[in-house]
């Protein structure tokens, strides 16, 4: 048989490449018809918005099918990068539509793969090499698009969270200032004094929850918390914190401290950590036992330990305590976002310190902050 009767694989692939270019419009028409029937979110999009970057993807796929054996690694890498860019662009666009989910995005590509095979094999079955190129390309596009979809959706959610928390601070501060003005009108013994104090305490908790959301959003976005370091008398700081806690929760807190301990720290943020751990001790500890706040130092560290009696924290539960939005079964009925310990850990680590748990049925539970001397 003459040699000309044998078509090299690259020649065959070139034919498939040309066939794909000529039939791109047909492929997109069939794909759009199926997408509108099978992808729920697509019914709200016009034709241009629905197809967006997919025609460009088909062009890149045609270029990939036409590659020759002597194509250089740099040329192949360039094709791969272009395909990655297109997949990410498609995922970014889809994340901007409220109706789309990542599952629907993936379904779009599965439909596209089926339509490509349907149209290209009307002439003749594709060779294994050609099918592999198409399948690998679609799989890569799905991965790129789904990854970018998740990243973009996360960025949108973070922006929403930051905007929401920022906008909430204004009215909360107005309510707090108004309530503090009302508080000044009451004298001790007035029946309304206790109610007003509780209102201020509730506003402070709300403000703390808003700040927690804002700081968690910053950390998730890769930003650091804003810390202003200064020389701190930790004994005085503990005294101030415990006075406020006893006013809020009753005379439940006991201080054991070395009055000579100072540290270069963010007074505001360390206070925030102590308040968080102390309020957790109130929530989850035995209500009829004191809560001890202890300040001491060793050769290398300053230690702040908050101890309460009560049910121990299991090792499995301890492993998730410092993760954001993770709550233990005992915390499900409590108020809060599940961010307090996550933020406390990040604040302490920003001081080059650590925070650890010691918990046993016979000894109670201690959260121990260790700061370097």
C-alpha positions in Angstrom: 0.0 0.0 0.0 1.5 3.5 -0.8 2.9 5.4 2.1 0.5 8.3 1.3 -2.4 6.1 2.4 -1.1 6.3 6.0 -1.9 9.6 7.7 0.4 10.4 10.6 -1.3 11.1 13.9 -0.4 14.8 13.8 -2.0 15.2 10.3 -5.2 13.5 11.7 -5.1 15.8 14.7 -4.7 18.8 12.5 -7.9 17.8 10.7 -9.7 17.5 14.0 -8.4 20.9 15.0 -9.7 22.4 11.8 -13.0 20.6 12.3 -13.3 22.0 15.8 -12.7 25.5 14.6 -15.3 25.2 11.8 -17.9 23.8 14.2 -17.3 26.0 17.2 -20.5 27.9 16.6 -22.5 24.7 16.2 -21.0 23.3 19.4 -21.9 26.5 21.3 -25.5 26.5 20.0 -26.0 22.8 21.0 -24.2 23.4 24.3 -26.4 26.5 25.1 -29.6 24.6 24.4 -28.6 21.8 26.7 -27.3 24.1 29.4 -30.5 26.0 29.5 -32.4 22.7 30.0 -29.9 21.1 32.5 -28.3 24.0 34.4 -30.8 25.8 36.5 -28.8 29.0 36.9 -28.5 29.5 33.1 -32.1 30.4 32.6 -31.5 33.9 33.9 -28.6 34.6 31.6 -28.6 36.0 28.0 -26.7 34.2 25.3 -23.6 36.3 25.6 -23.4 36.1 29.3 -24.0 32.4 29.4 -21.3 31.5 26.8 -18.8 34.2 27.9 -15.3 32.6 27.7 -16.2 29.2 26.3 -15.8 30.1 22.6 -12.3 31.3 23.4 -11.7 28.0 25.3 -12.7 26.1 22.1 -10.1 28.0 20.1 -7.4 27.2 22.6 -8.5 23.5 22.5 -8.2 23.5 18.7 -4.6 24.9 19.1 -3.8 22.2 21.5 -5.1 19.5 19.1 -2.9 20.9 16.3 0.4 20.6 18.3 3.2 18.8 16.4 5.7 16.4 17.8 8.4 19.1 17.5 6.4 21.6 19.5 8.7 23.0 22.1 8.1 22.7 25.9 7.8 26.5 26.1 5.0 26.5 23.4 3.2 23.7 25.2 3.5 25.6 28.5 2.1 28.7 26.8 -0.9 26.8 25.6 -1.5 25.4 29.1 -1.2 28.8 30.7 -3.7 30.3 28.2 -6.2 27.5 29.0 -5.7 28.0 32.7 -6.4 31.7 32.3 -9.6 31.0 30.4 -10.8 28.5 32.9 -10.1 30.9 35.8 -11.9 33.7 33.9 -15.0 31.5 33.4 -15.0 30.5 37.1 -14.6 34.2 38.1 -17.6 35.2 36.0 -19.8 32.4 37.3 -19.1 33.3 40.9 -20.5 36.8 40.3 -23.9 35.3 39.6 -26.0 34.7 42.7 -27.7 31.6 41.3 -24.6 29.6 40.3 -23.1 26.9 42.4 -19.8 25.1 41.8 -21.7 21.9 40.9 -23.6 23.8 38.2 -20.3 25.2 36.9 -18.8 21.7 36.7 -22.0 20.4 34.9 -21.5 23.1 32.2 -18.1 21.6 31.4 -19.4 18.1 31.4 -22.1 19.1 28.9 -19.4 20.8 26.8 -17.3 17.7 26.7 -20.2 15.6 25.5 -21.2 18.1 22.8 -17.6 18.3 21.5 -17.4 14.6 21.1 -20.9 14.5 19.6 -20.1 17.0 16.9 -16.5 16.0 16.1 -17.4 12.3 15.8 -20.2 12.9 13.3 -17.5 12.5 10.6 -15.5 9.6 12.2 -14.5 8.3 15.6 -11.7 10.2 17.2 -8.4 8.6 17.8 -7.4 7.8 21.4 -4.8 10.6 21.4 -7.3 13.1 20.4 -9.9 12.0 22.9 -7.2 12.1 25.6 -6.2 15.6 24.7 -9.9 16.8 24.9 -10.6 14.9 28.2 -7.4 16.2 29.8 -8.1 19.8 28.6 -11.7 19.7 29.9 -10.6 18.3 33.3 -8.0 21.0 33.7 -10.5 23.7 32.7 -12.9 22.3 35.3 -10.2 22.4 38.0 -9.1 25.9 37.1 -12.7 27.2 36.9 -13.9 25.5 40.1 -10.8 26.7 42.0 -11.3 30.3 40.8 -15.0 30.1 41.5 -14.3 29.2 45.1 -11.6 32.0 45.5 -13.9 34.6 44.0 -16.9 33.6 46.1 -14.7 33.7 49.2 -13.5 37.2 48.2 -17.1 38.4 47.6 -18.1 37.0 51.0 -15.2 38.6 52.7 -16.0 42.0 51.1 -19.7 41.6 52.2 -18.6 40.7 55.8 -16.2 43.7 56.0 -18.8 46.1 54.6 -21.5 44.7 56.9 -19.4 44.9 60.1 -18.2 48.4 59.2 -21.7 49.6 58.6 -23.0 48.1 61.8 -20.4 49.9 64.0 -22.0 53.3 63.4 -25.5 52.6 64.8 -24.1 50.4 67.6 -21.9 53.3 68.8 -24.8 55.7 68.7 -26.9 53.4 70.8 -24.0 52.9 73.3 -23.4 56.6 73.7 -27.1 57.3 74.1 -27.4 54.6 76.8 -24.4 55.9 78.6 -26.0 59.3 78.7 -29.2 57.8 80.1 -27.1 55.9 82.8 -25.8 59.2 84.2 -29.3 60.4 85.0 -29.8 57.5 87.4 -28.7 57.3 91.0 -27.7 54.2 92.9 -30.8 52.4 94.0 -32.9 53.5 91.0 -34.8 50.5 89.6 -33.7 51.5 86.1 -30.0 51.6 86.8 -29.5 47.8 86.6 -31.5 47.6 83.4 -29.4 50.3 81.8 -26.1 48.7 82.9 -27.3 45.4 81.4 -28.1 47.2 78.2 -24.6 48.7 78.0 -23.2 45.2 78.6 -25.3 43.8 75.8 -24.2 46.5 73.5 -20.5 45.8 74.4 -21.0 42.1 73.6 -22.6 43.1 70.3 -19.7 45.4 69.5 -17.2 42.7 70.4 -19.0 40.2 68.1 -18.8 42.7 65.2 -15.1 43.3 65.9 -14.5 39.6 65.9 -16.2 39.2 62.5 -14.1 42.1 61.1 -10.8 40.7 62.5 -11.6 37.2 61.3 -12.2 38.5 57.8 -8.8 40.3 57.9 -7.1 37.1 59.0 -8.8 35.0 56.3 -7.7 37.6 53.7 -4.1 37.1 54.8 -3.9 40.5 56.6 -2.5 40.9 60.1 -4.3 42.4 63.1 -3.5 46.0 64.0 -1.5 45.9 67.2 0.0 48.9 69.0 2.7 47.7 71.4 3.5 49.6 74.6 4.9 48.9 78.1 2.2 47.2 80.1 1.8 46.6 83.8 0.1 43.2 83.5 -0.9 43.1 87.1 -2.8 46.4 86.8 -4.3 45.2 83.5 -5.6 42.0 85.2 -7.0 44.1 88.1 -8.9 46.4 85.6 -10.2 43.4 83.7 -11.4 41.5 86.8 -13.1 44.6 88.2 -15.2 44.9 85.1 -15.9 41.1 85.0 -17.0 41.1 88.6 -19.3 44.0 87.9 -20.8 42.1 85.0 -20.9 38.6 86.4 -20.8 39.1 90.1 -17.9 38.5 92.5 -16.7 35.3 90.9 -13.1 36.2 89.9 -10.1 35.9 92.1 -6.6 37.3 91.1 -3.3 35.8 92.1 -0.5 37.9 90.6 3.0 39.1 90.9 2.7 42.8 90.9 6.1 43.4 89.3 5.5 41.8 86.0 5.5 44.1 82.9 5.5 43.3 79.2 5.8 45.1 75.9 2.4 44.2 74.4 -0.8 45.4 72.9 -2.7 46.3 76.1 -6.0 46.4 74.2 -5.6 43.1 72.5 -4.2 41.2 75.5 -7.2 42.5 77.5 -9.4 41.2 74.8 -7.9 37.7 75.1 -8.3 37.6 78.9 -11.9 38.9 78.7 -12.7 36.2 76.1 -11.2 33.4 78.2 -12.8 34.6 81.3 -16.2 34.9 79.8 -15.9 31.4 78.5 -15.0 30.2 82.0 -18.3 31.8 83.2 -20.3 30.2 80.3 -18.9 26.7 80.7 -17.7 26.4 84.2 -19.5 25.5 87.4 -21.7 28.5 88.4 -21.0 28.1 92.2 -17.2 28.0 92.1 -14.7 30.9 91.8 -12.7 31.5 88.6 -9.0 32.1 89.2 -6.9 34.5 87.1 -3.3 33.9 87.8 -0.2 35.9 86.7 3.3 34.6 87.2 6.6 34.2 85.4 9.2 31.5 84.8 12.7 31.8 83.4 11.5 32.3 79.9 7.9 33.2 79.9 5.1 35.3 81.5 2.1 33.1 82.3 -1.5 34.2 82.5 -3.8 31.3 83.5 -7.6 31.4 83.7 -8.9 28.4 85.6 -12.5 27.2 86.3 -14.0 24.1 87.7 -16.5 22.2 85.6 -16.8 19.4 83.0 -13.5 18.6 81.4 -12.8 19.4 77.7 -12.1 16.2 75.8 -8.9 15.9 73.7 -11.0 15.6 70.5 -12.8 18.9 71.4 -9.6 20.6 72.3 -8.3 19.9 68.8 -11.0 22.1 67.2 -11.4 24.8 69.9 -9.1 27.3 68.2 -10.6 26.9 64.7 -12.8 29.7 63.4 -16.6 29.0 63.3 -16.1 25.7 65.0 -18.1 25.2 68.2 -18.2 22.4 70.7 -21.5 20.5 71.4 -21.8 22.3 74.7 -21.5 25.6 73.0 -24.3 25.2 70.5 -26.8 26.8 72.8 -24.5 29.8 73.7 -24.4 33.1 71.9 -21.4 34.1 69.7 -19.9 33.3 66.3 -17.3 30.7 67.4 -14.5 33.2 66.7 -13.3 34.2 70.2 -10.7 31.5 70.7 -9.6 31.6 67.1 -8.9 35.3 67.5 -7.3 34.9 70.9 -4.8 32.4 69.5 -3.9 34.7 66.7 -3.5 37.7 69.0 -1.2 35.7 71.4 0.8 34.3 68.4 1.2 37.9 67.2 3.0 38.5 70.5 5.3 35.5 69.8 3.4 33.6 72.5 1.3 30.4 72.8 -2.1 29.5 74.3 -2.7 26.0 75.7 -5.4 24.0 77.5 -5.1 21.8 80.5 -8.3 20.0 81.4 -9.2 17.1 83.6 -12.2 16.0 85.6 -10.4 16.3 89.0 -8.6 19.5 88.3 -11.0 21.6 86.2 -9.9 23.6 83.1 -7.1 26.1 82.6 -6.4 28.2 79.5 -2.7 29.3 79.8 -1.2 32.2 77.9 2.6 32.1 77.6 4.3 35.3 76.5 8.1 35.6 76.1 9.9 37.7 78.7 
